C-alpha cells in the first residue's frame, strides 16, 4: 500500500511538471504556411494603393508554456534577401544599402524575451510580445500585440508528422527612420510609414499531455 502511494505521488508530481514544461515549436518545417508581410505606402505616383512584399525564408522557434504563457521565449529569423514585392524594381531597390542593405546584413532576427498583458479571449491568448529586433547593424527594443492559438496533435494533417501546432498572429506600424532606412524614405516615392503583419505557424515534434488548459482548440 505504501508503494502504491509513493507511485501515485510520483505520478502526480510528474504530471504537474509536464503541465508546467515548455513546448518547443519550430517555424521552419511549415514555413510555407507562415506569412510575414510588409506594406508600404507610396506618394501616389507609383502603385497608388501601396505595395506589399513577403519574406519567403522564415525560421526560428518558440519555447511556449501553455499553462503560463508569460514564461515563453524564442526567436524569429528572416533572410532579408528573400523579401519580394510585386514589382521587380522594388525588389532590387529593397536590397540596396539605403534600405535593407542585405549584402552586408542578410539576417533579421526578433528575439522574444517575454509575453505580457495576457488576456484570454475564448480559446485564444492575446498578449504583448516584447523583445529585441536585430536589423542591419542595430538592435531595437521592439514589441507588438499578438494572438496565439494552440492546436493539439494537429501537425500530421499538414506534413504527416506527429506533434502539436501553434499559430501567432499580429501586426505593427513602424517608421522607416526607426529602422535606419530614412534615406530610402527621403527619395520621395515611399512614405515613412510601414505596416508589418505576421502569421507564424510553429510545429512541435511532441504532443502535449491532455491536461487542462484553455488553449487546446480545434482548427
C-alpha positions as CSV (number, residue, x, y, z in Angstrom):
1,X,0.0,0.0,0.0
2,X,2.9,2.3,0.8
3,X,4.5,1.6,-2.6
4,X,1.2,2.4,-4.4
5,X,1.0,5.7,-2.6
6,X,4.6,6.6,-3.5
7,X,3.9,5.7,-7.1
8,X,0.8,7.8,-7.0
9,X,2.7,10.7,-5.5
10,X,5.4,10.4,-8.1
11,X,2.8,10.2,-10.9
12,X,1.1,13.4,-9.7
13,X,4.4,15.2,-9.4
14,X,5.4,14.1,-12.9
15,X,2.1,15.2,-14.4
16,X,2.5,18.5,-12.6
17,X,6.0,19.1,-14.0
18,X,4.7,18.1,-17.5
19,X,2.0,20.6,-17.2
20,X,4.5,23.4,-16.5
21,X,7.0,22.4,-19.1
22,X,7.5,24.4,-22.2
23,X,6.6,23.0,-25.7
24,X,9.2,23.8,-28.4
25,X,7.8,24.9,-31.7
26,X,9.9,25.3,-34.8
27,X,8.9,27.8,-37.5
28,X,11.0,26.1,-40.3
29,X,9.1,22.9,-41.0
30,X,5.8,24.6,-42.0
31,X,7.3,28.0,-43.1
32,X,5.3,27.8,-46.3
33,X,2.2,28.3,-44.2
34,X,3.7,31.4,-42.4
35,X,3.4,34.9,-43.7
36,X,5.4,38.0,-42.8
37,X,4.1,40.8,-44.9
38,X,5.5,44.3,-45.3
39,X,3.1,47.0,-46.6
40,X,4.5,50.3,-47.9
41,X,2.6,53.4,-48.8
42,X,3.6,55.5,-51.8
43,X,3.3,59.1,-52.8
44,X,0.5,58.2,-55.3
45,X,2.5,58.5,-58.5
46,X,3.6,54.8,-58.2
47,X,1.3,52.0,-57.0
48,X,-1.4,54.2,-55.7
49,X,-2.8,51.6,-53.3
50,X,0.7,50.9,-51.9
51,X,2.9,47.9,-52.4
52,X,3.1,44.6,-50.4
53,X,6.0,42.3,-50.0
54,X,6.6,39.0,-48.2
55,X,9.6,37.2,-46.7
56,X,9.8,33.6,-48.0
57,X,12.6,32.4,-45.8
58,X,11.3,32.2,-42.2
59,X,12.9,30.2,-39.3
60,X,13.4,30.2,-35.6
61,X,11.5,28.7,-32.7
62,X,9.5,29.5,-29.6
63,X,9.5,27.8,-26.2
64,X,5.9,28.2,-25.2
65,X,4.4,27.4,-21.8
66,X,0.6,26.6,-22.4
67,X,-0.1,26.8,-18.6
68,X,1.8,30.1,-18.1
69,X,2.4,32.0,-21.4
70,X,4.3,34.7,-19.6
71,X,7.3,32.4,-19.3
72,X,7.6,31.9,-23.1
73,X,10.6,33.0,-25.1
74,X,12.1,32.3,-28.6
75,X,13.4,33.8,-31.8
76,X,12.1,34.5,-35.3
77,X,14.7,34.5,-38.1
78,X,14.3,36.1,-41.5
79,X,16.5,36.2,-44.6
80,X,16.4,39.9,-45.8
81,X,17.3,38.7,-49.3
82,X,14.1,36.7,-49.5
83,X,11.8,39.8,-49.4
84,X,9.9,40.1,-52.6
85,X,7.3,42.6,-53.8
86,X,5.1,42.6,-56.9
87,X,7.5,44.9,-58.8
88,X,10.9,43.9,-60.0
89,X,12.3,47.4,-59.5
90,X,11.1,47.4,-55.9
91,X,12.7,44.0,-55.3
92,X,16.0,45.3,-56.4
93,X,15.8,48.7,-54.6
94,X,14.7,47.0,-51.3
95,X,18.1,45.2,-51.1
96,X,20.2,48.3,-51.5
97,X,22.2,50.0,-48.8
98,X,19.6,52.7,-48.1
99,X,17.0,50.0,-47.4
100,X,17.7,46.5,-46.2
101,X,21.4,46.6,-47.1
102,X,21.1,42.8,-47.4
103,X,24.6,42.2,-48.8
104,X,26.1,43.4,-45.5
105,X,23.2,42.4,-43.2
106,X,21.4,39.4,-44.6
107,X,19.8,38.3,-41.4
108,X,16.9,39.9,-39.5
109,X,16.1,38.5,-36.0
110,X,13.4,39.1,-33.4
111,X,14.3,37.7,-30.0
112,X,11.2,37.2,-27.8
113,X,12.0,37.9,-24.2
114,X,8.5,37.8,-22.7
115,X,4.8,37.8,-23.2
116,X,2.9,40.2,-21.0
117,X,-0.6,41.8,-20.6
118,X,-2.1,38.3,-21.0
119,X,-5.8,38.3,-21.9
120,X,-7.8,35.2,-22.5
121,X,-10.4,35.6,-25.3
122,X,-12.4,32.4,-25.8
123,X,-9.7,30.0,-26.8
124,X,-7.0,32.5,-27.8
125,X,-4.3,34.2,-25.8
126,X,-3.9,37.9,-26.5
127,X,-0.6,39.3,-25.4
128,X,2.2,41.8,-25.8
129,X,5.3,40.2,-27.2
130,X,8.4,42.1,-26.1
131,X,11.9,41.6,-27.2
132,X,14.7,42.9,-29.4
133,X,14.8,43.3,-33.2
134,X,18.2,42.9,-34.8
135,X,18.1,44.8,-38.1
136,X,21.1,45.9,-40.1
137,X,23.7,46.9,-37.5
138,X,21.4,47.9,-34.7
139,X,19.3,46.1,-32.0
140,X,16.0,47.8,-31.4
141,X,13.7,47.4,-28.4
142,X,10.6,46.0,-30.0
143,X,7.1,44.9,-29.1
144,X,3.9,44.0,-30.9
145,X,0.4,42.7,-29.9
146,X,-0.2,39.1,-30.8
147,X,-2.9,36.5,-30.8
148,X,-1.8,32.9,-30.0
149,X,-3.7,29.7,-30.7
150,X,-2.7,26.1,-29.8
151,X,-3.7,23.0,-31.8
152,X,-3.0,19.7,-30.0
153,X,-1.9,16.8,-32.2
154,X,-2.8,18.6,-35.5
155,X,0.7,18.6,-37.2
156,X,0.1,15.3,-39.0
157,X,-2.6,17.0,-41.1
158,X,0.0,19.3,-42.7
159,X,3.2,17.3,-43.1
160,X,2.4,13.8,-41.9
161,X,4.4,14.0,-38.7
162,X,3.1,13.6,-35.2
163,X,3.0,16.8,-33.0
164,X,1.2,19.9,-31.9
165,X,0.9,23.2,-33.8
166,X,0.8,26.8,-32.7
167,X,-0.1,30.0,-34.6
168,X,1.0,33.5,-33.8
169,X,-0.8,36.5,-35.4
170,X,0.0,40.2,-35.1
171,X,0.7,43.5,-36.8
172,X,2.5,46.7,-36.1
173,X,3.1,50.1,-37.7
174,X,6.6,51.3,-37.9
175,X,8.6,54.3,-39.2
176,X,11.4,53.7,-41.7
177,X,13.6,56.1,-39.8
178,X,13.3,53.9,-36.7
179,X,14.8,51.1,-38.8
180,X,17.7,53.1,-40.2
181,X,16.0,53.4,-43.6
182,X,15.2,57.1,-43.6
183,X,17.4,57.7,-46.6
184,X,15.2,55.5,-48.7
185,X,12.1,57.2,-47.5
186,X,13.6,60.6,-48.4
187,X,13.6,59.6,-52.1
188,X,10.0,60.7,-52.1
189,X,8.4,57.6,-53.6
190,X,7.8,55.7,-50.4
191,X,6.3,57.2,-47.3
192,X,7.9,57.0,-43.9
193,X,5.2,54.5,-42.6
194,X,5.4,50.8,-42.9
195,X,2.9,48.1,-41.7
196,X,4.2,44.7,-40.8
197,X,1.8,41.8,-40.5
198,X,2.8,38.4,-39.2
199,X,1.2,34.9,-39.2
200,X,3.6,32.3,-37.9
201,X,2.9,28.5,-37.8
202,X,5.1,26.6,-35.4
203,X,5.4,22.8,-35.4
204,X,6.4,20.6,-32.4
205,X,7.6,17.0,-32.5
206,X,5.7,16.3,-29.3
207,X,2.1,16.0,-28.3
208,X,1.3,17.7,-25.1
209,X,-0.4,15.6,-22.4
210,X,-4.2,16.1,-22.4
211,X,-4.2,18.3,-19.3
212,X,-6.5,21.3,-18.5
213,X,-5.7,24.5,-20.4
214,X,-7.9,27.0,-22.2
215,X,-5.6,26.9,-25.3
216,X,-6.3,23.4,-26.5
217,X,-8.6,24.0,-29.5
218,X,-9.7,22.5,-32.8
219,X,-8.9,24.4,-36.0
